[in-house]
Amino acid sequence: MLLSERETDEGLLVAACDSDVLGETFTDGEISLTVTEEFYGGDEVDADAVVDALQRADVANLVGTTTVEAAVDAGIVDDAAVLAVEDTLHAQVLRLG
């Protein structure tokens, strides 16, 4: 998995994806998701590092079956909030307050 963390005006932004989806575009009807190096590129890490970052994140964008399932398994993302786009999974996290 690839992990990127950066501070924004909204707090800590975490972007994580499966390594094999970087550079890919997934389309399902009117939904199009491009996994760019600029946004998702980062350090190669394991699931524990992604979960640790997500626990600290204010905002997160996740792409890829392994990455999203790690977040679901950790209880950070509700399975009902996961979006299937073509042959991958996508989830977003936004913590308020």
Phi and psi in radians as a Rosetta constraint file:
Dihedral C 1 N 2 CA 2 C 2 CIRCULARHARMONIC -1.881 0.35
Dihedral N 2 CA 2 C 2 N 3 CIRCULARHARMONIC 2.412 0.35
Dihedral C 2 N 3 CA 3 C 3 CIRCULARHARMONIC -2.289 0.35
Dihedral N 3 CA 3 C 3 N 4 CIRCULARHARMONIC 2.297 0.35
Dihedral C 3 N 4 CA 4 C 4 CIRCULARHARMONIC -2.265 0.35
Dihedral N 4 CA 4 C 4 N 5 CIRCULARHARMONIC 2.351 0.35
Dihedral C 4 N 5 CA 5 C 5 CIRCULARHARMONIC -2.229 0.35
Dihedral N 5 CA 5 C 5 N 6 CIRCULARHARMONIC 2.386 0.35
Dihedral C 5 N 6 CA 6 C 6 CIRCULARHARMONIC -2.665 0.35
Dihedral N 6 CA 6 C 6 N 7 CIRCULARHARMONIC 2.552 0.35
Dihedral C 6 N 7 CA 7 C 7 CIRCULARHARMONIC -1.425 0.35
Dihedral N 7 CA 7 C 7 N 8 CIRCULARHARMONIC 2.378 0.35
Dihedral C 7 N 8 CA 8 C 8 CIRCULARHARMONIC -2.279 0.35
Dihedral N 8 CA 8 C 8 N 9 CIRCULARHARMONIC 3.088 0.35
Dihedral C 8 N 9 CA 9 C 9 CIRCULARHARMONIC -1.083 0.35
Dihedral N 9 CA 9 C 9 N 10 CIRCULARHARMONIC -0.419 0.35
Dihedral C 9 N 10 CA 10 C 10 CIRCULARHARMONIC -1.601 0.35
Dihedral N 10 CA 10 C 10 N 11 CIRCULARHARMONIC -0.006 0.35
Dihedral C 10 N 11 CA 11 C 11 CIRCULARHARMONIC 1.983 0.35
Dihedral N 11 CA 11 C 11 N 12 CIRCULARHARMONIC -2.773 0.35
Dihedral C 11 N 12 CA 12 C 12 CIRCULARHARMONIC -1.318 0.35
Dihedral N 12 CA 12 C 12 N 13 CIRCULARHARMONIC 2.127 0.35
Dihedral C 12 N 13 CA 13 C 13 CIRCULARHARMONIC -1.780 0.35
Dihedral N 13 CA 13 C 13 N 14 CIRCULARHARMONIC 2.172 0.35
Dihedral C 13 N 14 CA 14 C 14 CIRCULARHARMONIC -1.992 0.35
Dihedral N 14 CA 14 C 14 N 15 CIRCULARHARMONIC 2.260 0.35
Dihedral C 14 N 15 CA 15 C 15 CIRCULARHARMONIC -2.125 0.35
Dihedral N 15 CA 15 C 15 N 16 CIRCULARHARMONIC 2.246 0.35
Dihedral C 15 N 16 CA 16 C 16 CIRCULARHARMONIC -2.468 0.35
Dihedral N 16 CA 16 C 16 N 17 CIRCULARHARMONIC 2.537 0.35
Dihedral C 16 N 17 CA 17 C 17 CIRCULARHARMONIC -2.662 0.35
Dihedral N 17 CA 17 C 17 N 18 CIRCULARHARMONIC 2.801 0.35
Dihedral C 17 N 18 CA 18 C 18 CIRCULARHARMONIC -1.137 0.35
Dihedral N 18 CA 18 C 18 N 19 CIRCULARHARMONIC 2.453 0.35
Dihedral C 18 N 19 CA 19 C 19 CIRCULARHARMONIC -1.002 0.35
Dihedral N 19 CA 19 C 19 N 20 CIRCULARHARMONIC -0.625 0.35
Dihedral C 19 N 20 CA 20 C 20 CIRCULARHARMONIC -1.374 0.35
Dihedral N 20 CA 20 C 20 N 21 CIRCULARHARMONIC -0.086 0.35
Dihedral C 20 N 21 CA 21 C 21 CIRCULARHARMONIC -1.735 0.35
Dihedral N 21 CA 21 C 21 N 22 CIRCULARHARMONIC -0.126 0.35
Dihedral C 21 N 22 CA 22 C 22 CIRCULARHARMONIC -1.062 0.35
Dihedral N 22 CA 22 C 22 N 23 CIRCULARHARMONIC 2.258 0.35
Dihedral C 22 N 23 CA 23 C 23 CIRCULARHARMONIC 1.556 0.35
Dihedral N 23 CA 23 C 23 N 24 CIRCULARHARMONIC -0.084 0.35
Dihedral C 23 N 24 CA 24 C 24 CIRCULARHARMONIC -1.588 0.35
Dihedral N 24 CA 24 C 24 N 25 CIRCULARHARMONIC 2.721 0.35
Dihedral C 24 N 25 CA 25 C 25 CIRCULARHARMONIC -2.118 0.35
Dihedral N 25 CA 25 C 25 N 26 CIRCULARHARMONIC 2.272 0.35
Dihedral C 25 N 26 CA 26 C 26 CIRCULARHARMONIC -2.012 0.35
Dihedral N 26 CA 26 C 26 N 27 CIRCULARHARMONIC 2.374 0.35
Dihedral C 26 N 27 CA 27 C 27 CIRCULARHARMONIC -2.303 0.35
Dihedral N 27 CA 27 C 27 N 28 CIRCULARHARMONIC 2.417 0.35
Dihedral C 27 N 28 CA 28 C 28 CIRCULARHARMONIC -2.552 0.35
Dihedral N 28 CA 28 C 28 N 29 CIRCULARHARMONIC 1.739 0.35
Dihedral C 28 N 29 CA 29 C 29 CIRCULARHARMONIC 1.127 0.35
Dihedral N 29 CA 29 C 29 N 30 CIRCULARHARMONIC -2.154 0.35
Dihedral C 29 N 30 CA 30 C 30 CIRCULARHARMONIC -1.496 0.35
Dihedral N 30 CA 30 C 30 N 31 CIRCULARHARMONIC -0.073 0.35
Dihedral C 30 N 31 CA 31 C 31 CIRCULARHARMONIC -1.571 0.35
Dihedral N 31 CA 31 C 31 N 32 CIRCULARHARMONIC 2.241 0.35
Dihedral C 31 N 32 CA 32 C 32 CIRCULARHARMONIC -2.314 0.35
Dihedral N 32 CA 32 C 32 N 33 CIRCULARHARMONIC 2.249 0.35
Dihedral C 32 N 33 CA 33 C 33 CIRCULARHARMONIC -2.212 0.35
Dihedral N 33 CA 33 C 33 N 34 CIRCULARHARMONIC 2.018 0.35
Dihedral C 33 N 34 CA 34 C 34 CIRCULARHARMONIC -1.887 0.35
Dihedral N 34 CA 34 C 34 N 35 CIRCULARHARMONIC 2.197 0.35
Dihedral C 34 N 35 CA 35 C 35 CIRCULARHARMONIC -1.675 0.35
Dihedral N 35 CA 35 C 35 N 36 CIRCULARHARMONIC 1.586 0.35
Dihedral C 35 N 36 CA 36 C 36 CIRCULARHARMONIC -1.517 0.35
Dihedral N 36 CA 36 C 36 N 37 CIRCULARHARMONIC 2.619 0.35
Dihedral C 36 N 37 CA 37 C 37 CIRCULARHARMONIC -1.063 0.35
Dihedral N 37 CA 37 C 37 N 38 CIRCULARHARMONIC -0.699 0.35
Dihedral C 37 N 38 CA 38 C 38 CIRCULARHARMONIC -1.024 0.35
Dihedral N 38 CA 38 C 38 N 39 CIRCULARHARMONIC -0.709 0.35
Dihedral C 38 N 39 CA 39 C 39 CIRCULARHARMONIC -1.629 0.35
Dihedral N 39 CA 39 C 39 N 40 CIRCULARHARMONIC -0.784 0.35
Dihedral C 39 N 40 CA 40 C 40 CIRCULARHARMONIC -1.709 0.35
Dihedral N 40 CA 40 C 40 N 41 CIRCULARHARMONIC -0.255 0.35
Dihedral C 40 N 41 CA 41 C 41 CIRCULARHARMONIC -1.104 0.35
Dihedral N 41 CA 41 C 41 N 42 CIRCULARHARMONIC 2.419 0.35
Dihedral C 41 N 42 CA 42 C 42 CIRCULARHARMONIC -3.042 0.35
Dihedral N 42 CA 42 C 42 N 43 CIRCULARHARMONIC -2.668 0.35
Dihedral C 42 N 43 CA 43 C 43 CIRCULARHARMONIC -1.443 0.35
Dihedral N 43 CA 43 C 43 N 44 CIRCULARHARMONIC 2.501 0.35
Dihedral C 43 N 44 CA 44 C 44 CIRCULARHARMONIC -1.324 0.35
Dihedral N 44 CA 44 C 44 N 45 CIRCULARHARMONIC 2.118 0.35
Dihedral C 44 N 45 CA 45 C 45 CIRCULARHARMONIC -2.392 0.35
Dihedral N 45 CA 45 C 45 N 46 CIRCULARHARMONIC 3.023 0.35
Dihedral C 45 N 46 CA 46 C 46 CIRCULARHARMONIC -1.718 0.35
Dihedral N 46 CA 46 C 46 N 47 CIRCULARHARMONIC 3.098 0.35
Dihedral C 46 N 47 CA 47 C 47 CIRCULARHARMONIC -1.070 0.35
Dihedral N 47 CA 47 C 47 N 48 CIRCULARHARMONIC -0.629 0.35
Dihedral C 47 N 48 CA 48 C 48 CIRCULARHARMONIC -1.077 0.35
Dihedral N 48 CA 48 C 48 N 49 CIRCULARHARMONIC -0.701 0.35
Dihedral C 48 N 49 CA 49 C 49 CIRCULARHARMONIC -1.168 0.35
Dihedral N 49 CA 49 C 49 N 50 CIRCULARHARMONIC -0.672 0.35
Dihedral C 49 N 50 CA 50 C 50 CIRCULARHARMONIC -1.127 0.35
Dihedral N 50 CA 50 C 50 N 51 CIRCULARHARMONIC -0.806 0.35
Dihedral C 50 N 51 CA 51 C 51 CIRCULARHARMONIC -1.081 0.35
Dihedral N 51 CA 51 C 51 N 52 CIRCULARHARMONIC -0.730 0.35
Dihedral C 51 N 52 CA 52 C 52 CIRCULARHARMONIC -1.038 0.35
Dihedral N 52 CA 52 C 52 N 53 CIRCULARHARMONIC -0.797 0.35
Dihedral C 52 N 53 CA 53 C 53 CIRCULARHARMONIC -1.119 0.35
Dihedral N 53 CA 53 C 53 N 54 CIRCULARHARMONIC -0.728 0.35
Dihedral C 53 N 54 CA 54 C 54 CIRCULARHARMONIC -1.130 0.35
Dihedral N 54 CA 54 C 54 N 55 CIRCULARHARMONIC -0.563 0.35
Dihedral C 54 N 55 CA 55 C 55 CIRCULARHARMONIC -1.173 0.35
Dihedral N 55 CA 55 C 55 N 56 CIRCULARHARMONIC -0.435 0.35
Dihedral C 55 N 56 CA 56 C 56 CIRCULARHARMONIC -1.669 0.35
Dihedral N 56 CA 56 C 56 N 57 CIRCULARHARMONIC -0.210 0.35
Dihedral C 56 N 57 CA 57 C 57 CIRCULARHARMONIC -1.295 0.35
Dihedral N 57 CA 57 C 57 N 58 CIRCULARHARMONIC 2.542 0.35
Dihedral C 57 N 58 CA 58 C 58 CIRCULARHARMONIC -1.633 0.35
Dihedral N 58 CA 58 C 58 N 59 CIRCULARHARMONIC -0.581 0.35
Dihedral C 58 N 59 CA 59 C 59 CIRCULARHARMONIC -2.419 0.35
Dihedral N 59 CA 59 C 59 N 60 CIRCULARHARMONIC 2.433 0.35
Dihedral C 59 N 60 CA 60 C 60 CIRCULARHARMONIC -2.545 0.35
Dihedral N 60 CA 60 C 60 N 61 CIRCULARHARMONIC 2.547 0.35
Dihedral C 60 N 61 CA 61 C 61 CIRCULARHARMONIC -2.191 0.35
Dihedral N 61 CA 61 C 61 N 62 CIRCULARHARMONIC 2.235 0.35
Dihedral C 61 N 62 CA 62 C 62 CIRCULARHARMONIC -2.241 0.35
Dihedral N 62 CA 62 C 62 N 63 CIRCULARHARMONIC 2.385 0.35
Dihedral C 62 N 63 CA 63 C 63 CIRCULARHARMONIC -2.411 0.35
Dihedral N 63 CA 63 C 63 N 64 CIRCULARHARMONIC 2.397 0.35
Dihedral C 63 N 64 CA 64 C 64 CIRCULARHARMONIC 1.967 0.35
Dihedral N 64 CA 64 C 64 N 65 CIRCULARHARMONIC 2.495 0.35
Dihedral C 64 N 65 CA 65 C 65 CIRCULARHARMONIC -1.047 0.35
Dihedral N 65 CA 65 C 65 N 66 CIRCULARHARMONIC -0.835 0.35
Dihedral C 65 N 66 CA 66 C 66 CIRCULARHARMONIC -1.126 0.35
Dihedral N 66 CA 66 C 66 N 67 CIRCULARHARMONIC -0.772 0.35
Dihedral C 66 N 67 CA 67 C 67 CIRCULARHARMONIC -1.134 0.35
Dihedral N 67 CA 67 C 67 N 68 CIRCULARHARMONIC -0.852 0.35
Dihedral C 67 N 68 CA 68 C 68 CIRCULARHARMONIC -1.146 0.35
Dihedral N 68 CA 68 C 68 N 69 CIRCULARHARMONIC -0.728 0.35
Dihedral C 68 N 69 CA 69 C 69 CIRCULARHARMONIC -1.121 0.35
Dihedral N 69 CA 69 C 69 N 70 CIRCULARHARMONIC -0.571 0.35
Dihedral C 69 N 70 CA 70 C 70 CIRCULARHARMONIC -1.107 0.35
Dihedral N 70 CA 70 C 70 N 71 CIRCULARHARMONIC -0.710 0.35
Dihedral C 70 N 71 CA 71 C 71 CIRCULARHARMONIC -1.200 0.35
Dihedral N 71 CA 71 C 71 N 72 CIRCULARHARMONIC -0.666 0.35
Dihedral C 71 N 72 CA 72 C 72 CIRCULARHARMONIC -1.152 0.35
Dihedral N 72 CA 72 C 72 N 73 CIRCULARHARMONIC -0.833 0.35
Dihedral C 72 N 73 CA 73 C 73 CIRCULARHARMONIC -1.054 0.35
Dihedral N 73 CA 73 C 73 N 74 CIRCULARHARMONIC -0.550 0.35
Dihedral C 73 N 74 CA 74 C 74 CIRCULARHARMONIC -1.442 0.35
Dihedral N 74 CA 74 C 74 N 75 CIRCULARHARMONIC -0.092 0.35
Dihedral C 74 N 75 CA 75 C 75 CIRCULARHARMONIC 1.409 0.35
Dihedral N 75 CA 75 C 75 N 76 CIRCULARHARMONIC 0.253 0.35
Dihedral C 75 N 76 CA 76 C 76 CIRCULARHARMONIC -1.514 0.35
Dihedral N 76 CA 76 C 76 N 77 CIRCULARHARMONIC -0.610 0.35
Dihedral C 76 N 77 CA 77 C 77 CIRCULARHARMONIC -2.064 0.35
Dihedral N 77 CA 77 C 77 N 78 CIRCULARHARMONIC 2.306 0.35
Dihedral C 77 N 78 CA 78 C 78 CIRCULARHARMONIC -1.345 0.35
Dihedral N 78 CA 78 C 78 N 79 CIRCULARHARMONIC 2.310 0.35
Dihedral C 78 N 79 CA 79 C 79 CIRCULARHARMONIC -0.948 0.35
Dihedral N 79 CA 79 C 79 N 80 CIRCULARHARMONIC -0.550 0.35
Dihedral C 79 N 80 CA 80 C 80 CIRCULARHARMONIC -1.218 0.35
Dihedral N 80 CA 80 C 80 N 81 CIRCULARHARMONIC -0.302 0.35
Dihedral C 80 N 81 CA 81 C 81 CIRCULARHARMONIC -1.643 0.35
Dihedral N 81 CA 81 C 81 N 82 CIRCULARHARMONIC 0.034 0.35
Dihedral C 81 N 82 CA 82 C 82 CIRCULARHARMONIC -1.471 0.35
Dihedral N 82 CA 82 C 82 N 83 CIRCULARHARMONIC 2.325 0.35
Dihedral C 82 N 83 CA 83 C 83 CIRCULARHARMONIC -1.844 0.35
Dihedral N 83 CA 83 C 83 N 84 CIRCULARHARMONIC 2.222 0.35
Dihedral C 83 N 84 CA 84 C 84 CIRCULARHARMONIC -1.584 0.35
Dihedral N 84 CA 84 C 84 N 85 CIRCULARHARMONIC 2.116 0.35
Dihedral C 84 N 85 CA 85 C 85 CIRCULARHARMONIC -2.138 0.35
Dihedral N 85 CA 85 C 85 N 86 CIRCULARHARMONIC 1.971 0.35
Dihedral C 85 N 86 CA 86 C 86 CIRCULARHARMONIC 0.969 0.35
Dihedral N 86 CA 86 C 86 N 87 CIRCULARHARMONIC -2.061 0.35
Dihedral C 86 N 87 CA 87 C 87 CIRCULARHARMONIC -1.956 0.35
Dihedral N 87 CA 87 C 87 N 88 CIRCULARHARMONIC 0.542 0.35
Dihedral C 87 N 88 CA 88 C 88 CIRCULARHARMONIC -2.416 0.35
Dihedral N 88 CA 88 C 88 N 89 CIRCULARHARMONIC 3.058 0.35
Dihedral C 88 N 89 CA 89 C 89 CIRCULARHARMONIC -1.996 0.35
Dihedral N 89 CA 89 C 89 N 90 CIRCULARHARMONIC 2.637 0.35
Dihedral C 89 N 90 CA 90 C 90 CIRCULARHARMONIC -2.440 0.35
Dihedral N 90 CA 90 C 90 N 91 CIRCULARHARMONIC 2.448 0.35
Dihedral C 90 N 91 CA 91 C 91 CIRCULARHARMONIC -2.566 0.35
Dihedral N 91 CA 91 C 91 N 92 CIRCULARHARMONIC 2.651 0.35
Dihedral C 91 N 92 CA 92 C 92 CIRCULARHARMONIC -2.210 0.35
Dihedral N 92 CA 92 C 92 N 93 CIRCULARHARMONIC 2.605 0.35
Dihedral C 92 N 93 CA 93 C 93 CIRCULARHARMONIC -2.199 0.35
Dihedral N 93 CA 93 C 93 N 94 CIRCULARHARMONIC 2.343 0.35
Dihedral C 93 N 94 CA 94 C 94 CIRCULARHARMONIC -2.412 0.35
Dihedral N 94 CA 94 C 94 N 95 CIRCULARHARMONIC 2.045 0.35
Dihedral C 94 N 95 CA 95 C 95 CIRCULARHARMONIC -1.718 0.35
Dihedral N 95 CA 95 C 95 N 96 CIRCULARHARMONIC 2.238 0.35
Dihedral C 95 N 96 CA 96 C 96 CIRCULARHARMONIC -1.865 0.35
Dihedral N 96 CA 96 C 96 N 97 CIRCULARHARMONIC 2.471 0.35
